Amino acid sequence: MKMQRHTYPDIESLSQGFADFSESVLKNILARKPQATLVVPGGNTPRHYLPALAKCQLPWDRITVTLSDERWVDVHDEQSNEHLVKKYLMAQLPESARFVGLKTQHDSPFDAVNAIHQHLDSLPLPLSLTVLGLGEDGHIASLFPGMNTDLLSTHHCVATAPPIAPSLRVSLSLNFLVKSEHIALVVTGKNKRRLLDQLSENPDLKLPIVWLLQRTQLPIMVFEMNES
């Protein structure tokens, strides 16, 4: 399993370690390319590390930020990943920083896949740095256990109906994520860390995190908090 795991004693040091890594990766990419694309997730943990990322001394006018996935709710809703990322990252950046969301005016994400694919196809590709969270069930972005991976490769995105969730979602597809130049995984919580320990010994082929690990060429950088 291709992981480089870095453990921190608290969320503050994890956030700083993640920000330092991201700054280095993006600077190296921008030294050889005019533009970069940064993918970030929603959830609770990014509320801590996105502000640290915003403090990095980067040419933000050359970086486009987008999302790993999105709930199909209004972008001003508290459950919206776009709302979270704009509040904790984009609001701290220069106005020249560019954000491309995933939510459209379509009633359903299943109707929006082609339009979102076109938006994503206009980004500087491949994705430069993709940051993901991890669910206790092994899901990444909004790719969940039990999904048919063969259906995820024709577009940059896929519409999903999570097993237990109040809203439909859209997610970057597995094939699109795998092509990222760099992938970082931010993991907090004992159960999630225990899952990574188990997968290192015995990969469960039903889990999206394993699909990702098996398909990536470079090791995934994992940032973990050592919770007792």
URHU-V668629 format. One record per residue. N is the residue number from 1. OMEGA is omega in radians with two decimals (* if undefined). D_FIRST is the distance of its C-alpha to the first C-alpha in Angstrom with 2 decimals. Layout:
n/omega/d_first
N/OMEGA/D_FIRST
N/OMEGA/D_FIRST
This chain:
n/omega/d_first
1/-3.01/0.00
2/3.09/3.79
3/2.94/6.04
4/-2.99/9.47
5/3.13/11.24
6/-3.05/15.02
7/-3.10/17.38
8/-3.07/21.01
9/-3.10/24.04
10/-3.05/25.41
11/3.14/25.13
12/-3.14/27.43
13/3.04/25.40
14/-3.11/22.16
15/3.14/24.12
16/3.10/25.46
17/3.09/22.21
18/-3.12/20.78
19/3.12/24.09
20/3.11/24.15
21/-3.10/20.74
22/3.13/21.87
23/3.14/25.22
24/-3.13/23.92
25/-3.08/21.64
26/3.09/24.54
27/3.13/27.11
28/3.13/25.31
29/-3.11/25.05
30/3.06/28.68
31/-3.13/29.80
32/3.13/29.16
33/3.14/29.62
34/-3.06/32.45
35/3.09/30.45
36/3.09/27.06
37/-3.14/25.58
38/3.11/23.93
39/3.12/22.39
40/-3.13/22.67
41/2.95/22.41
42/-3.14/25.08
43/-3.07/25.16
44/-3.05/26.38
45/3.12/24.02
46/3.08/24.78
47/-3.14/28.39
48/-3.00/27.51
49/3.11/25.37
50/3.07/27.07
51/3.08/30.36
52/3.10/28.70
53/-3.11/27.25
54/-3.12/30.77
55/-3.13/32.21
56/3.12/30.28
57/-3.10/32.70
58/3.03/31.52
59/-3.00/33.62
60/3.10/32.97
61/3.12/35.42
62/-3.09/32.89
63/3.05/29.97
64/-3.14/29.76
65/3.02/28.08
66/-3.00/26.97
67/3.05/25.14
68/-3.13/21.85
69/-3.11/24.05
70/2.98/27.53
71/-3.10/29.66
72/3.10/32.70
73/3.09/35.20
74/-3.06/37.66
75/3.08/36.14
76/3.13/38.42
77/3.13/37.17
78/3.13/35.42
79/-3.10/32.56
80/3.05/32.04
81/3.09/29.01
82/3.11/31.33
83/-3.12/33.80
84/-3.07/31.29
85/3.09/29.94
86/-3.11/33.51
87/-2.99/34.64
88/3.12/31.98
89/-2.99/31.10
90/-3.13/33.51
91/3.14/36.63
92/-3.06/35.84
93/3.05/35.40
94/-3.12/38.19
95/-3.13/39.70
96/3.10/38.56
97/-3.04/34.92
98/3.09/34.08
99/3.07/32.46
100/-3.14/31.72
101/-3.13/31.34
102/-3.08/30.24
103/3.07/33.13
104/3.13/36.11
105/3.13/39.52
106/3.13/38.58
107/-3.08/39.16
108/3.08/35.79
109/3.13/32.40
110/3.09/32.62
111/-2.97/35.68
112/-3.00/34.11
113/-3.12/31.04
114/-3.13/32.97
115/-3.14/34.48
116/3.08/31.26
117/3.13/29.58
118/3.08/32.51
119/-3.12/32.24
120/-3.12/28.58
121/3.13/29.45
122/3.14/31.95
123/2.96/29.43
124/-3.07/28.44
125/0.02/25.47
126/3.08/22.64
127/-3.05/21.65
128/3.13/21.45
129/3.11/19.51
130/3.13/18.14
131/-3.10/17.97
132/2.91/16.76
133/-3.13/17.28
134/3.06/15.66
135/3.13/17.88
136/3.09/18.03
137/3.11/17.77
138/3.14/14.42
139/3.05/16.39
140/-3.01/16.01
141/3.00/19.20
142/3.01/21.39
143/-2.97/19.06
144/3.07/19.32
145/3.11/18.21
146/3.10/20.51
147/3.11/21.01
148/-3.07/21.33
149/3.14/18.78
150/-3.11/21.32
151/-2.99/23.72
152/-2.93/21.65
153/-3.05/21.82
154/3.11/25.56
155/3.05/26.03
156/-3.07/24.41
157/3.13/24.83
158/3.04/25.23
159/-3.10/27.57
160/3.02/26.38
161/-3.07/28.24
162/-3.11/26.06
163/3.14/26.69
164/3.14/28.27
165/-3.07/29.47
166/-3.05/32.92
167/3.00/32.23
168/-3.10/30.73
169/2.94/28.10
170/-3.07/26.93
171/2.92/23.37
172/-3.08/21.84
173/3.13/20.41
174/-3.12/16.82
175/3.14/17.94
176/3.13/19.59
177/-3.07/16.77
178/-3.09/14.33
179/3.13/17.09
180/3.11/17.23
181/3.11/17.54
182/3.10/15.68
183/3.07/13.90
184/3.12/14.34
185/3.12/13.65
186/-2.98/16.50
187/3.00/16.30
188/-3.12/19.41
189/-3.07/20.46
190/-3.09/19.64
191/3.14/18.57
192/3.11/15.88
193/3.11/14.53
194/3.10/14.84
195/3.12/12.88
196/3.08/9.81
197/-3.11/10.61
198/-3.09/10.96
199/3.10/7.83
200/-3.13/5.95
201/-3.00/8.63
202/-3.11/9.48
203/3.11/7.92
204/-3.02/11.24
205/3.11/12.01
206/-3.00/14.90
207/3.14/13.24
208/3.12/13.31
209/3.11/10.45
210/3.07/8.23
211/-3.12/10.53
212/-3.10/9.94
213/-3.11/6.19
214/-3.04/7.00
215/-3.11/10.09
216/3.13/9.83
217/-3.13/10.80
218/3.08/10.57
219/3.04/8.23
220/3.10/9.20
221/-3.09/11.73
222/3.11/12.06
223/-3.03/15.66
224/3.06/16.51
225/-3.08/19.91
226/-3.11/20.62
227/-3.10/22.91
228/*/24.83
